[in-house]
Amino acid sequence: MMQAIPLEHLVWLSGVLLVAGLATGILAGLFGIGGGAIVVPVLYEVFGAVGVDDSERMHLSVGTALAIIVPTALRSYFAHRRRTKIDNSIMRQWAVPLIAGVVAGTLLAAVSPDVVLKIAFVLFAALMSSKLLFGRDHWVLADKLPGRLPMALYGFGIGASAPLIGISGGGIATVVLTLYRVPIHTAIATSAGLGALIAVPGTIGYIISGIPHLEDLPPFSLGYVSLPGLVLVGGIATLAAPLGARLAHGFTKRQLEVGFGLYLLIVGLRFVVALIVE
């Protein structure tokens, strides 16, 4: 059962969630991500502070992050679409395998302990930050996107990994597209459009899988989705996403790559520390 929380503690936690929402929205627009990579660590700390058991914290953080991603990713996508040519052919090719991957990833997450989700987050951060920080323009797989089968496999893999990590898949999709010489701004804008395709079925899956654990979760939880976290973080993030999209077009390709890489490295190290402490 959850412990009683003093009023001053609730005010402090609300402030933390609001700041997290602002940062999430700006990063979503800036890097074409849904914001899960920043909000998952923040929610993990907040839920620990209110007494959520360690065995449920990561699932609740990831489920809430996916719910937050839905409006944030949509707003980021529309903001980018006004400034950048989005490759709709990529979105059409990836739609079905993405959703199939999300279903598979959500089922896997439902039966996995918290430590599996933490390890998945660390691996994602390490791989993506390494490519962005140390990769070079000549590190490409081909000069154009591959055929239907490889693209379907990419889509399934991105969709399956997203529910395990609590992201929209935009960061992974951006890296994949740049390996085929898709311009970084086009890759970011296109990846932003994938967020809702991944987050909607992922959120539904976490709601369903969390229902049997409601007695161990905070008040106002809908399965593994915290409604206060969704409203406070998601509301501010949705409003802030267009600001990040405007900022993105003020940076060069390399500046965006380095910024995104450093960001992923920092949040990945945070979960390495959590795994060591445990």
PALUMPA-530555 format. One line per 3 residues: for each residue x, y, z of N, C-alpha, C. Coordinates in steps of 0.02 Angstrom, whole numbers. Example, Ala and Ser with C-alpha at 12.3 -4.5 7.8 and 13.67 -1.06 7.14 Angstrom:
<nodes>
660:-284:390:615:-225:390:660:-165:390; 642:-112:354:684:-53:357:645:2:394
</nodes>
This chain:
<nodes>
42:-60:0:0:0:0:43:63:0; 17:118:-28:57:179:-33:55:218:32; 112:250:49:117:289:109:84:358:100
63:389:156:36:457:152:91:506:135; 75:557:96:125:604:72:109:674:100; 156:706:135:144:773:162:130:822:105
91:875:120:71:924:70:132:957:39; 182:976:80:240:1010:52:280:965:5; 277:899:19:310:851:-25:274:847:-92
208:848:-89:169:847:-151:182:908:-194; 189:966:-162:203:1027:-199:271:1022:-234; 321:996:-197:388:988:-225:387:939:-285
352:883:-276:348:833:-330:313:862:-391; 261:902:-379:225:933:-435:272:980:-474; 313:1017:-437:361:1062:-470:411:1024:-512
435:968:-485:483:926:-522:451:900:-587; 388:878:-582:354:852:-641:343:906:-694; 327:967:-672:317:1022:-719:382:1039:-755
438:1041:-718:503:1055:-750:520:999:-799; 506:937:-779:519:880:-823:478:886:-887; 416:910:-880:374:919:-939:402:971:-987
427:1026:-960:457:1078:-1002:517:1051:-1040; 562:1016:-1004:622:988:-1036:603:935:-1087; 553:894:-1070:530:841:-1116:505:870:-1182
464:922:-1177:436:953:-1238:489:984:-1282; 536:1020:-1252:589:1052:-1290:632:999:-1325; 650:946:-1289:692:893:-1318:653:855:-1372
589:846:-1363:548:812:-1414:550:850:-1480; 543:915:-1476:545:955:-1537:615:962:-1565; 664:967:-1521:733:979:-1542:763:919:-1578
750:858:-1551:782:799:-1577:733:751:-1613; 669:769:-1618:622:725:-1650:605:663:-1610; 613:667:-1544:598:611:-1500:535:625:-1462
505:573:-1434:444:582:-1397:455:608:-1326; 518:609:-1304:533:636:-1238:541:583:-1184; 527:519:-1201:531:466:-1151:599:458:-1121
651:471:-1159:719:460:-1135:737:507:-1078; 704:564:-1073:716:608:-1015:665:596:-961; 603:584:-978:550:580:-928:552:514:-890
576:460:-920:580:396:-885:625:401:-823; 687:427:-828:728:434:-767:696:480:-715; 665:535:-738:634:581:-690:576:547:-654
532:515:-691:476:480:-660:500:425:-613; 553:392:-631:580:338:-589:599:366:-520; 631:424:-519:649:455:-455:588:478:-417
541:509:-452:480:535:-419:439:478:-389; 430:424:-426:390:368:-401:425:335:-342; 491:335:-341:527:309:-283:515:352:-222
512:418:-233:502:465:-177:433:457:-145; 383:435:-184:316:428:-156:302:356:-133; 354:314:-133:347:248:-103:327:192:-149
333:200:-215:318:145:-261:372:92:-253; 352:30:-248:399:-25:-239:446:-30:-299; 509:-49:-285:559:-54:-337:539:-101:-393
500:-152:-377:479:-201:-428:429:-173:-477; 399:-115:-461:348:-85:-504:370:-17:-533; 423:13:-507:440:82:-525:456:90:-599
496:45:-627:516:53:-697:457:42:-744; 415:-7:-728:357:-18:-770:310:43:-769; 299:72:-710:256:130:-704:287:190:-740
353:197:-736:387:252:-770:382:246:-846; 394:186:-871:391:174:-944:320:182:-970; 271:154:-935:201:159:-957:177:231:-958
195:269:-906:175:340:-904:210:379:-959; 274:363:-971:312:398:-1024:280:386:-1092; 259:325:-1106:227:311:-1170:162:350:-1178
124:356:-1123:61:395:-1127:76:468:-1140; 129:494:-1109:149:564:-1119:171:577:-1191; 201:526:-1221:228:533:-1288:174:547:-1340
114:521:-1330:61:526:-1381:48:599:-1402; 27:644:-1356:16:713:-1378:80:750:-1395; 134:735:-1358:198:769:-1370:224:755:-1440
224:691:-1459:250:672:-1525:208:701:-1581; 142:702:-1572:98:730:-1623:112:804:-1633; 119:841:-1578:131:913:-1583:200:926:-1614
250:886:-1595:317:893:-1623:315:879:-1698; 278:827:-1718:273:809:-1789:243:866:-1830; 188:894:-1808:155:947:-1846:199:1010:-1848
236:1023:-1794:281:1081:-1793:338:1071:-1844; 365:1010:-1848:418:997:-1897:391:998:-1968; 330:975:-1978:302:970:-2045:295:1038:-2078
286:1090:-2037:281:1157:-2064:348:1184:-2089; 403:1153:-2067:469:1179:-2084:512:1132:-2126; 495:1069:-2127:537:1019:-2159:495:972:-2202
524:950:-2257:490:901:-2299:495:832:-2266; 439:804:-2247:437:739:-2214:429:685:-2267; 467:631:-2260:464:576:-2308:406:529:-2289
348:541:-2319:289:501:-2302:294:429:-2325; 337:416:-2375:345:347:-2399:375:303:-2344; 420:332:-2303:449:294:-2248:396:277:-2197
354:325:-2181:302:314:-2132:253:260:-2156; 238:259:-2221:193:208:-2247:224:139:-2243; 289:133:-2258:323:69:-2256:330:42:-2185
337:87:-2137:350:65:-2069:287:57:-2026; 230:82:-2048:171:84:-2005:152:15:-1978; 141:-34:-2022:118:-101:-2000:172:-137:-1959
235:-143:-1983:285:-177:-1942:299:-142:-1876; 294:-75:-1875:302:-39:-1812:251:-60:-1761; 188:-62:-1780:134:-79:-1733:142:-152:-1711
160:-196:-1758:171:-267:-1739:228:-272:-1689; 281:-234:-1699:337:-234:-1653:318:-208:-1584; 276:-156:-1583:254:-128:-1518:215:-180:-1479
171:-217:-1512:132:-269:-1479:179:-322:-1448; 229:-343:-1487:276:-393:-1463:317:-366:-1404; 341:-304:-1410:381:-274:-1357:342:-263:-1294
278:-244:-1300:236:-233:-1242:222:-298:-1205; 210:-352:-1242:200:-417:-1211:262:-440:-1174; 321:-428:-1203:384:-447:-1171:394:-406:-1107
380:-341:-1111:388:-298:-1053:342:-319:-996; 282:-342:-1013:233:-360:-961:256:-418:-918; 297:-463:-946:320:-522:-908:392:-516:-886
423:-457:-897:493:-448:-879:500:-410:-813; 550:-427:-772:563:-388:-711:591:-320:-728; 590:-274:-679:613:-206:-690:684:-202:-717
728:-248:-694:798:-244:-713:806:-253:-789; 762:-290:-821:766:-300:-894:753:-233:-930; 705:-194:-905:690:-130:-936:748:-81:-926
781:-84:-868:838:-40:-856:896:-58:-902; 910:-122:-910:964:-143:-954:950:-123:-1026; 887:-130:-1047:868:-110:-1115:880:-36:-1125
864:4:-1075:873:77:-1079:948:94:-1085; 990:61:-1046:1062:74:-1047:1091:55:-1115; 1071:-3:-1142:1097:-25:-1207:1077:24:-1262
1015:46:-1260:991:95:-1309:1033:159:-1306; 1042:185:-1246:1079:247:-1238:1152:240:-1261; 1183:183:-1244:1253:173:-1262:1263:168:-1338
1220:130:-1371:1227:121:-1444:1213:185:-1482; 1159:219:-1463:1141:279:-1499:1191:336:-1487; 1213:345:-1425:1260:399:-1411:1328:387:-1444
1349:324:-1447:1413:307:-1479:1412:325:-1553; 1357:309:-1586:1352:324:-1657:1351:399:-1669; 1313:435:-1628:1305:507:-1638:1368:545:-1621
1403:525:-1568:1462:562:-1545:1524:545:-1586; 1532:482:-1605:1594:461:-1637:1586:441:-1710; 1523:440:-1734:1511:423:-1804:1535:478:-1851
1546:459:-1911:1568:506:-1963:1520:502:-2023; 1523:552:-2065:1478:553:-2123:1487:492:-2167; 1548:464:-2169:1559:407:-2213:1537:341:-2180
1513:343:-2118:1485:284:-2086:1414:275:-2110; 1406:246:-2168:1340:234:-2196:1335:162:-2220; 1274:138:-2224:1263:71:-2250:1249:71:-2324
1220:125:-2348:1205:132:-2420:1186:204:-2434; 1183:220:-2498:1167:288:-2518:1092:300:-2523; 1052:247:-2517:980:254:-2518:949:200:-2474
887:210:-2456:852:163:-2411:845:95:-2444; 846:41:-2403:841:-27:-2432:770:-44:-2454; 761:-107:-2475:697:-130:-2500:646:-144:-2445
591:-175:-2465:534:-184:-2420:551:-227:-2359; 584:-285:-2369:597:-330:-2314:643:-299:-2261; 701:-271:-2281:743:-239:-2230:708:-181:-2195
669:-142:-2232:633:-87:-2201:581:-114:-2151; 547:-169:-2168:499:-199:-2122:533:-223:-2059; 592:-253:-2067:630:-277:-2008:652:-219:-1964
674:-165:-1996:692:-105:-1957:631:-80:-1918; 574:-76:-1952:514:-52:-1920:493:-95:-1861; 496:-161:-1870:478:-207:-1816:526:-199:-1757
590:-194:-1772:640:-188:-1718:632:-123:-1679; 619:-68:-1714:608:-4:-1680:545:-8:-1637; 492:-37:-1665:429:-43:-1628:436:-87:-1567
473:-143:-1572:481:-189:-1516:523:-160:-1460; 573:-120:-1478:618:-93:-1426:586:-35:-1388; 543:3:-1420:515:63:-1389:477:50:-1324
432:-1:-1320:397:-12:-1256:443:-36:-1200; 500:-66:-1217:546:-88:-1166:584:-30:-1135; 592:24:-1173:633:80:-1151:590:139:-1130
529:144:-1156:486:201:-1141:498:260:-1186; 514:247:-1249:528:300:-1297:480:294:-1356; 481:345:-1397:438:344:-1456:470:307:-1515
533:291:-1508:569:259:-1563:601:308:-1610; 588:373:-1600:614:424:-1645:690:427:-1646; 721:419:-1588:794:421:-1585:825:365:-1626
799:304:-1619:825:247:-1657:812:257:-1731; 751:278:-1747:733:288:-1818:777:341:-1850; 793:394:-1814:836:446:-1841:905:419:-1859
933:378:-1814:999:349:-1827:996:302:-1888; 944:260:-1891:938:214:-1948:934:253:-2014; 893:305:-2016:885:343:-2078:949:378:-2098
987:405:-2050:1049:439:-2069:1102:390:-2094; 1096:326:-2076:1142:276:-2102:1131:264:-2177; 1075:288:-2202:1059:283:-2274:1057:352:-2306
1095:398:-2277:1104:465:-2303:1040:507:-2308; 991:492:-2267:934:536:-2262:956:598:-2223; 946:659:-2248:968:720:-2213:942:721:-2142
984:745:-2095:968:742:-2024:902:778:-2008; 889:836:-2037:828:871:-2021:766:833:-2047; 772:803:-2106:718:762:-2132:708:700:-2090
764:669:-2068:760:609:-2026:726:624:-1960; 743:681:-1929:713:700:-1865:638:713:-1873; 621:751:-1925:550:768:-1936:509:706:-1951
535:660:-1992:499:599:-2009:492:554:-1947; 546:550:-1908:544:508:-1848:494:533:-1797; 484:599:-1794:436:627:-1748:366:602:-1763
352:589:-1826:286:564:-1845:273:493:-1825; 325:456:-1807:317:386:-1787:295:379:-1715; 302:433:-1676:290:430:-1604:221:404:-1585
169:432:-1614:101:411:-1596:87:340:-1618; 114:319:-1676:104:250:-1699:130:200:-1649; 185:219:-1614:214:174:-1565:181:183:-1497
169:245:-1477:148:259:-1408:76:237:-1394; 31:242:-1442:-39:225:-1429:-47:151:-1411; -25:103:-1453:-33:33:-1434:11:15:-1373
69:47:-1367:112:34:-1309:79:55:-1244; 46:113:-1244:11:137:-1185:-46:90:-1166; -84:69:-1215:-140:23:-1202:-114:-41:-1170
-58:-67:-1196:-30:-128:-1169:-8:-120:-1096; 22:-63:-1079:44:-52:-1010:-15:-41:-964; -69:-11:-988:-129:-4:-947:-157:-73:-929
-162:-116:-979:-191:-183:-968:-146:-224:-921; -80:-223:-934:-35:-265:-894:-28:-240:-823; -44:-176:-810:-37:-149:-743:-98:-157:-699
-155:-175:-729:-217:-180:-690:-211:-230:-632; -180:-288:-640:-174:-335:-583:-131:-308:-526; -93:-254:-537:-46:-229:-487:-69:-163:-457
-132:-144:-466:-155:-78:-445:-146:-65:-371; -152:-116:-329:-146:-105:-257:-75:-85:-237; -26:-98:-279:43:-80:-265:64:-15:-299
18:17:-334:33:77:-372:4:139:-339; 29:200:-357:4:261:-325:-69:273:-342; -103:316:-302:-172:335:-318:-177:365:-388
-234:357:-420:-248:385:-487:-202:354:-540; -187:290:-532:-150:254:-583:-199:215:-626; -190:218:-691:-230:179:-738:-184:124:-764
-185:66:-731:-135:16:-746:-66:45:-731; -19:35:-777:48:62:-769:54:133:-796; 0:171:-795:2:241:-816:-20:285:-758
23:330:-735:6:377:-682:-30:437:-712; -92:447:-695:-130:503:-723:-102:571:-702; -81:581:-638:-50:645:-621:13:658:-661
55:606:-671:115:615:-711:98:631:-783; 47:598:-809:25:610:-878:2:682:-887; -40:707:-840:-68:774:-847:-15:828:-838
26:822:-784:74:874:-769:131:876:-820; 162:818:-832:219:816:-878:194:821:-950; 144:782:-967:120:782:-1036:91:848:-1058
54:881:-1014:24:946:-1033:76:998:-1049; 126:1005:-1005:178:1055:-1017:221:1035:-1077; 236:970:-1084:278:947:-1139:245:961:-1207
179:951:-1210:144:964:-1273:148:1037:-1293; 143:1081:-1244:148:1153:-1258:218:1173:-1279; 269:1140:-1251:338:1160:-1262:369:1129:-1326
338:1077:-1354:367:1043:-1412:381:1089:-1472; 335:1135:-1490:349:1178:-1547:411:1223:-1537; 424:1242:-1474:484:1282:-1460:546:1243:-1478
548:1179:-1459:606:1137:-1477:614:1129:-1552; 557:1122:-1588:560:1116:-1661:590:1178:-1692; 572:1238:-1666:601:1299:-1692:676:1302:-1677
696:1280:-1618:767:1280:-1600:808:1234:-1646; 778:1178:-1666:814:1128:-1706:839:1158:-1771; 801:1204:-1800:820:1232:-1865:870:1289:-1858
892:1302:-1796:945:1350:-1786:1012:1318:-1775; 1015:1250:-1778:1077:1214:-1767:1099:1178:-1831; 1164:1165:-1835:1191:1126:-1891:1180:1052:-1879
1192:1012:-1930:1185:940:-1923:1230:913:-1867; 1293:934:-1866:1340:908:-1817:1321:930:-1746; 1297:990:-1738:1277:1014:-1673:1218:973:-1645
1171:956:-1689:1115:915:-1668:1138:845:-1648; 1184:816:-1687:1210:750:-1672:1246:748:-1605; 1290:797:-1593:1328:798:-1531:1282:811:-1471
1235:856:-1479:1188:871:-1425:1147:810:-1406; 1120:777:-1456:1080:717:-1445:1122:662:-1414; 1184:653:-1439:1228:601:-1414:1246:611:-1341
1263:673:-1321:1280:688:-1252:1220:676:-1206; 1163:696:-1229:1102:687:-1191:1089:613:-1176; 1094:570:-1228:1084:499:-1219:1136:468:-1174
1198:492:-1179:1252:466:-1137:1238:480:-1063; 1215:540:-1048:1202:560:-979:1146:517:-948; 1091:510:-984:1035:472:-955:1052:398:-951
1093:374:-997:1114:304:-994:1157:290:-932; 1202:335:-917:1245:328:-858:1204:329:-794; 1149:367:-795:1106:369:-735:1079:300:-719
1060:262:-769:1033:196:-756:1087:144:-742; 1147:156:-767:1203:112:-748:1214:118:-673; 1212:178:-647:1219:189:-575:1163:153:-537
1102:157:-562:1046:123:-529:1056:48:-527; 1082:19:-582:1094:-53:-584:1149:-74:-536; 1201:-32:-530:1256:-48:-485:1233:-45:-412
1194:7:-397:1170:15:-328:1126:-44:-307; 1086:-68:-353:1043:-124:-337:1083:-188:-327
</nodes>
